[in-house]
C-alpha cells in the first residue's frame, strides 16, 4: 500500500527591515513591507514530516514530540485547510490523482535549536509545515504562492519560503492576495554574508510580538510616519544595496531599521522593551568597531539587528567574523568553547580581544552567562525536500522517538 | 562704601513634554515647545551670589567653590553680557543710578544636591545666575524677559524662572525674541503634585544632551513627525489638564512623552540610550501600579518621566507617595533610611511592600545600590531673593569657605 508522506526542512530568517504591525489580524496583513536574510539550514532549521492516511481519525500535529491542539479556525488549521484546498483543485482537474485531500494528516515537526535560544521558531516552523504539505500533495511549487499561506500561519514565515534575500511585499488588497514574499536575490548572489547570533540571557518574559505589535498600531503616534514615509524608501534602498553587494549601505539601513522598530515599541503605551543592558552593550561594541573601521578610511564592517527579544544578530562579510567573535568574547566571556563551524580559529580557540584603536571604555565586561552562546551561520537556501530516512513519523503514524 | 551684591536661589525643573533638538544652536532655539514642573527649592536648588565692584580685575565665577573659566562668546559670557546690557539701558535712562554696569562681577554658585545625583544642574544654575544678576542690577523683574537670557545659558533654564507649571514656547522668529517661558499655573493652583526622584546608579558615561539632541535632529527620521504633529497637541492637552487639575490626563501625556523622547533618541544614528535595566524596571512597576488602580475602577495614580539619564522622576498626588515609596523600596532596597521630609512614615520607617492585587512578577528585585537614593519633593515656587546672611561671597569678593 502506498504511503503518502513528505519531509522538508525550512530555514530561519532574520529581518533587516522589520515587520511590526498588522492591518488585518486574521489574514495577517502587515502595515509595512519587510525584508530579511534567510539563514543556513545547515545550522538552524525546522523539519516537518506530513503524512495523509485514510486510517487516521483526524488531523494531528506534534511539535518537538509534544502534541499541539489544532484549534478550529486557528492558524494551524487555516494553513492545513488552505493546502488541502489546493490539492483538491488538482484532484478535481486530474482524475488520475489519488484523492488524498480527503485523508486526515499527521504532522510531526522539530526545531534543531533549543526554544531557550530565544530564536523565533514560528517562521521556520510554519514555512516547513507549508513546504511539507506542498510536497505531500505534490503541488506545483511556486514559493510566492505558498508564502501566501505560510503568511497566515505566522507573518514572517512567508519569508522563509525563499533562500537568500527576501522581501515580503505588504500588498494593498483586502483579501491579502497581493501580500506575499519574493526573492530579491538568491544566496549565490552574495554568499559572503555571514551572521553571528548572540544568545542573550533574559529573566523577564517579554511582550509577545503578536500582542505587542497591535498595541503599537493602536497607541504609537510615530508608527504611522514610519509606515508611510520611512519604510518604502528603505525597502528600495536596501534592495539596491543587496543587488550591488554594497555592505556599507546594507549595514547602515539594517541598524537604522532595527533601532526604529525598537523606537516605535518604546513609543507604545505602555512602552515595550525588548533590548536589555546586554543588548545595548553589544550595540555599543559594534558602533565602536565600525567607528574604528571608518576612521581608518574603510567602510562599515558589521551590522547589528534585534528582533522582539534581547538576542543580537550581527551580519558581516565572512572576513570580519573572526574579529567580531573575538570582540564579543572579550566583553562576554563564554562558558563553552566557540563552536567554529567554518574553522576560523584552528586549534588556538578564541582569546577575546579588540582591534587596534578600539576604545575599550565603550562598554564594560560582563560576567559569564550574560551572553549564553554564539552561533555562527550565513545566508542560506530555501526549504529542502528530504529523504524518507529523515522522516519524523514512525510507521504507526506517530512521532519517532528521538 | 556701598556693596553691590545680591543672592538668589533657583529651582530645578523636570519636563513633562521634553525639549530635544535645537533649530539654532547658538541662540538655543528649540525645535519644539516643552513644559515642566518646577520642584521645591526647600529640597533642591542652586544658590548664586553676584557682586559688582570696581576693584575687581575681571568677571570671575565659581561653581561649588571651583573657579570656572568664563570663555569669550561662551554661554556664561553671553548671559552676563546680556544682563549687563539691560542694566546699562536703565543707567542710560536714569542718571541717578550708580553706574555699576561698568564694574566687573564676581559670581559664586552652589547646588545643594551632589553632582553624583545625576540631576541636571544647568537649568537651576543658569536660572539662579540670571536671577541673581537681575537682583544685583535691580532690573524690573519680568520672568519671561529674563527667561530669554537664561535660555541662552541652557535651554531648559528658562523654565526655572517660574514656579509651578511652566511652558517654554518655542517661538518662530530667527532672533529668538519669541522663544521664552510662561507660567501655565502657579504652584498654589495645584500644590498636591509631589515628586519622587529615584537616583539610579550608572556605570556608563552617557551621551551629553547637547551633542545627543543635535545628532537626533540630523539623523532621526521620526523626530520631524514628533515636532510637527505630536508635540503641539500634547502641549495643548497637558496645559488643559493642569488647569483642570486632571491628574489622569497629566500622567498619561507625561509618560507618553517621556517614552517618545527616548524613542527618538533610539531612532538616532548611532542610537542613544539613557535608560538602563533599572529604569525599565521602574517603568514596569509604575505601569503595574497604575494597572491595579484602573482595574479597581480608579484612575492613574503616578507618572514616570526620564530626562537624559537613567534617573526616574515619579509625579503623583501627595496621597499616593507613601505607596510609591513602599513599592520602589520593595524592589530596590536602600542602604540608608528614607529621608522623609513630609513625615509620611512616622517612626515605623519604610518596609517595602506592594498594594493589593499587584503582580509582583512584573520586575525582579535588585540588590542594594541599584537605586542609590530617593528624594521626595513637590511642585515649588520660582527664584527667591535671599538675605545677605546667605551670601556665598566673602568680604574679599572670593567664595566663602563652607
Interface residues (C-beta under 8 A of the other chain):
Chain A: X203 X204 X221 X222 X225 X226 X229 X230 X252 X255 X256 X259 X260 X262 X263 X264 X266 X267 X268 X269 X270 X271 X273 X276 X277 X280 X283 X287 X363 X364
Chain B: X203 X204 X221 X222 X225 X226 X229 X230 X252 X255 X256 X259 X260 X262 X263 X264 X266 X267 X268 X269 X270 X271 X273 X276 X277 X280 X283 X287 X363 X364
